[in-house]
């Protein structure tokens, strides 16, 4: 166990007296170390956003699969494309949000507002309304 600690470096982030360089530098080169709980909470939040992005991509793939096996309209394919692109964009936004929040924590500044949340909510509302309208049109057309 002691050998494992020597291979990874010490608990304070140093390797034999020389501090390890942490990346991204734009985040870790400013300010002071924040409270560990705050930093870990920021990481968990970012990972939750990434998980939501992956769910959107998986939902888009599922919609494409359903649309290709059944005789559904092109609308499902369009929604699938939007879901996949939105999921990828949400993952990128999660990284940017994590970095901005971590910098704010390190500098002792207020946390920035969540930029992706209004877009995610707006997108969900628009997709829901479009799919509901499509369902009504399909039912009326029968």
C-alpha positions as CSV (number, residue, x, y, z in Angstrom):
1,X,0.0,0.0,0.0
2,X,2.8,2.4,0.8
3,X,4.4,1.5,-2.6
4,X,1.1,2.5,-4.3
5,X,1.2,5.9,-2.6
6,X,4.8,6.4,-3.8
7,X,3.8,5.6,-7.4
8,X,0.9,8.0,-7.5
9,X,2.5,10.8,-5.5
10,X,1.7,12.0,-2.1
11,X,-1.7,13.0,-0.8
12,X,-0.9,16.7,-1.0
13,X,-0.4,16.5,-4.8
14,X,3.4,16.5,-4.9
15,X,5.8,14.1,-6.4
16,X,9.1,14.2,-4.4
17,X,8.8,17.9,-3.7
18,X,7.8,19.0,-7.2
19,X,4.1,19.9,-7.5
20,X,2.1,18.1,-10.2
21,X,0.7,20.4,-12.9
22,X,-3.1,20.2,-13.0
23,X,-5.0,20.8,-16.1
24,X,-6.8,22.7,-17.4
25,X,-4.4,25.5,-16.5
26,X,-7.1,28.1,-17.1
27,X,-8.9,26.7,-14.1
28,X,-6.2,25.5,-11.7
29,X,-3.7,28.3,-12.2
30,X,-5.8,31.0,-10.5
31,X,-6.8,31.6,-6.9
32,X,-6.5,29.2,-4.1
33,X,-7.8,25.7,-3.4
34,X,-11.5,25.8,-2.7
35,X,-13.4,23.8,-0.1
36,X,-13.2,20.1,-1.1
37,X,-16.9,19.6,-0.7
38,X,-17.7,22.5,-3.0
39,X,-15.3,21.4,-5.7
40,X,-16.6,17.8,-5.6
41,X,-20.2,19.1,-5.7
42,X,-19.3,21.1,-8.8
43,X,-17.8,17.9,-10.4
44,X,-20.9,15.9,-9.5
45,X,-23.1,18.6,-11.1
46,X,-21.0,18.6,-14.3
47,X,-21.2,14.8,-14.5
48,X,-25.0,15.0,-14.1
49,X,-25.2,17.3,-17.0
50,X,-23.0,15.0,-19.1
51,X,-25.2,12.1,-18.1
52,X,-28.2,14.1,-19.3
53,X,-26.5,14.8,-22.6
54,X,-25.7,11.1,-23.0
55,X,-29.4,10.3,-22.3
56,X,-30.4,12.7,-25.0
57,X,-28.0,11.1,-27.5
58,X,-29.3,7.6,-26.5
59,X,-32.9,8.8,-26.9
60,X,-32.1,10.2,-30.3
61,X,-30.6,6.9,-31.4
62,X,-33.6,5.0,-30.0
63,X,-36.0,7.3,-31.9
64,X,-34.1,6.7,-35.1
65,X,-34.2,3.0,-34.6
66,X,-38.0,3.1,-33.9
67,X,-38.6,5.4,-36.9
68,X,-36.6,3.1,-39.2
69,X,-38.3,-0.2,-38.1
70,X,-41.8,1.3,-38.1
71,X,-43.6,3.4,-40.7
72,X,-43.2,6.7,-38.9
73,X,-42.9,10.2,-40.3
74,X,-39.7,12.1,-40.9
75,X,-40.5,14.2,-37.8
76,X,-39.2,11.5,-35.5
77,X,-35.9,11.5,-37.5
78,X,-35.7,15.3,-37.1
79,X,-36.4,15.0,-33.4
80,X,-33.7,12.4,-33.1
81,X,-31.2,14.6,-34.8
82,X,-32.1,17.5,-32.5
83,X,-31.8,15.2,-29.5
84,X,-28.4,13.9,-30.5
85,X,-27.0,17.3,-31.3
86,X,-28.5,18.8,-28.2
87,X,-27.0,16.0,-26.1
88,X,-23.5,16.7,-27.5
89,X,-24.0,20.5,-27.0
90,X,-25.1,19.8,-23.4
91,X,-21.9,17.8,-22.7
92,X,-19.8,20.7,-24.0
93,X,-21.8,23.2,-21.9
94,X,-21.3,21.0,-18.8
95,X,-17.5,21.2,-19.3
96,X,-17.7,25.0,-19.7
97,X,-19.9,25.4,-16.7
98,X,-17.7,23.2,-14.6
99,X,-14.7,25.3,-15.5
100,X,-16.4,28.6,-14.9
101,X,-17.8,27.4,-11.5
102,X,-14.4,26.0,-10.4
103,X,-12.7,29.3,-11.3
104,X,-15.3,31.2,-9.3
105,X,-14.8,28.9,-6.3
106,X,-11.0,29.3,-6.5
107,X,-11.3,33.1,-6.8
108,X,-14.0,33.4,-4.1
109,X,-16.4,35.0,-6.5
110,X,-20.2,34.3,-6.8
111,X,-21.0,31.3,-9.0
112,X,-22.1,32.2,-12.6
113,X,-25.7,31.5,-13.7
114,X,-26.3,28.2,-15.4
115,X,-26.3,28.9,-19.1
116,X,-27.5,25.5,-20.4
117,X,-30.5,25.2,-18.2
118,X,-32.8,27.7,-20.0
119,X,-31.9,26.1,-23.3
120,X,-32.5,22.6,-22.1
121,X,-35.9,23.6,-20.7
122,X,-36.9,25.5,-23.8
123,X,-35.8,22.7,-26.0
124,X,-37.8,20.1,-24.0
125,X,-40.9,22.3,-24.2
126,X,-40.6,22.9,-28.0
127,X,-40.0,19.2,-28.7
128,X,-42.9,18.2,-26.5
129,X,-45.2,20.7,-28.2
130,X,-44.1,19.6,-31.7
131,X,-44.6,15.9,-30.9
132,X,-48.0,16.6,-29.3
133,X,-49.1,18.6,-32.3
134,X,-47.9,15.7,-34.6
135,X,-49.9,13.2,-32.5
136,X,-53.0,15.3,-32.7
137,X,-52.6,15.7,-36.5
138,X,-52.1,11.9,-36.8
139,X,-55.2,11.2,-34.8
140,X,-57.4,13.7,-36.6
141,X,-56.2,12.4,-40.0
142,X,-57.4,8.9,-39.2
